[in-house]
Amino acid sequence: MKAADFYARFRSEASKAIVGQEEAVRLCALALIAQSHVLLEGVPGVGKTLLAKTIARLLSVQYGRVQFTPDLMPADIVGTSVYDLQSRSFRVRQGPVFTNILLADEINRAPAKVQAALLESMEERGVSLEGQQLPLPDPFMVLATQNPIEYEGTYPLPEAQQDRFLFKAVMAYPSPTQELEMLRRWDAGIELRDPVRAGVEPVLDAAAISECREEARKVTVEEKVRRYIIELAVSTRQAAELVLGASPRAEVLLMLAAKAAAAFDGRDYVTPDDVKGLLRPTFRHRLLLRPEAEVGGQTADSLLDSVIARVTPPR
């Protein structure tokens, strides 16, 4: 299956349940092809959980959910060993991380040791359990959610873990027109809380994902575009308003995401516009603003807009 056809089906099927979050849907599709993860940030009720369930449904893959709480333990995520009375031996009981689409709900409500357990899964695509390195299924993608307005009793994600997410998708309120469409669907008996009842069908599978990834790998990136990516990252590190700029990992992930975006558009080459269009969701969670910049009303997105304006794209 061509990547453009893959994305067309992905977007069309997701729209049956998700209203007004087209950008988040697109970023999740790109992260899936780039073999990475997405941090979903938004107030309650904008569809973060529904998005994860919808993606798992349309891809016809396994879905798992972990509700992060302060008393959560690493074993609650990765699993543990239990004693089997019949065999009189210990056996490994796999945790919910052994799935294809994992929703890490309110990830910042769990302490550091739990976040570290998830970090290994995200980076290594495997779990160290009872002296064994157990591989995770393929595909594997973490969709982690966090609430941007309620921080009491939370544990902010360290920069090292945020750096593992390809994108930070900001899910804002839908427009009044989109909210009206949501009410119309509910009034017509279409329950948008459940992808199955909303009519989402399993139109894609793991084989289609693999074909898409292979096509994205073949997309070419010219030397001048690679230099452009580096110049954008270096510009964030040199910004006076920032304590921390984009990492080399951010450069790599931005390039991979741009290749997937080009494949979705039916092209076999990356353009500077591909890079610019993905800069904010790729870099925004990797930047650490100085306190005086925040007091002055600066945000990561506004700083990235100034970086885009400052760095001349190649022709």
Stockholm file with secondary structure:
# STOCKHOLM 1.0

chainA/1-315         MKAADFYARFRSEASKAIVGQEEAVRLCALALIAQSHVLLEGVPGVGKTLLAKTIARLLSVQYGRVQFTPDLMPADIVGTSVYDLQSRSFRVRQGPVFTNILLADEINRAPAKVQAALLESMEERGVSLEGQQLPLPDPFMVLATQNPIEYEGTYPLPEAQQDRFLFKAVMAYPSPTQELEMLRRWDAGIELRDPVRAGVEPVLDAAAISECREEARKVTVEEKVRRYIIELAVSTRQAAELVLGASPRAEVLLMLAAKAAAAFDGRDYVTPDDVKGLLRPTFRHRLLLRPEAEVGGQTADSLLDSVIARVTPPR
#=GR chainA/1-315 SS CCHHHHHHHHHHHHTTTCCSCHHHHHHHHHHHHTTCCEEEECCTTSSHHHHHHHHHHHHTCCEEEEECCTTCCTHHHHEEEEEETTTTEEEEEECTTSSSEEEEETGGGSCHHHHHHHHHHHHHSEEEETTEEEECCSSCEEEEEECSSCCTTCCCCCHHHHTTCSEEEECCCCCHHHHHHHHHHHHTTCCTTSTTTTTCCCCCCHHHHHHHHHHHHTCBCCHHHHHHHHHHHHHHHHCTTEEECCCHHHHHHHHHHHHHHHHHTTCSBCCHHHHHHHHHHHHGGGCEECHHHHHTTCCHHHHHHHHHHHSCCCC
#=GC SS_cons         CCHHHHHHHHHHHHTTTCCSCHHHHHHHHHHHHTTCCEEEECCTTSSHHHHHHHHHHHHTCCEEEEECCTTCCTHHHHEEEEEETTTTEEEEEECTTSSSEEEEETGGGSCHHHHHHHHHHHHHSEEEETTEEEECCSSCEEEEEECSSCCTTCCCCCHHHHTTCSEEEECCCCCHHHHHHHHHHHHTTCCTTSTTTTTCCCCCCHHHHHHHHHHHHTCBCCHHHHHHHHHHHHHHHHCTTEEECCCHHHHHHHHHHHHHHHHHTTCSBCCHHHHHHHHHHHHGGGCEECHHHHHTTCCHHHHHHHHHHHSCCCC
//
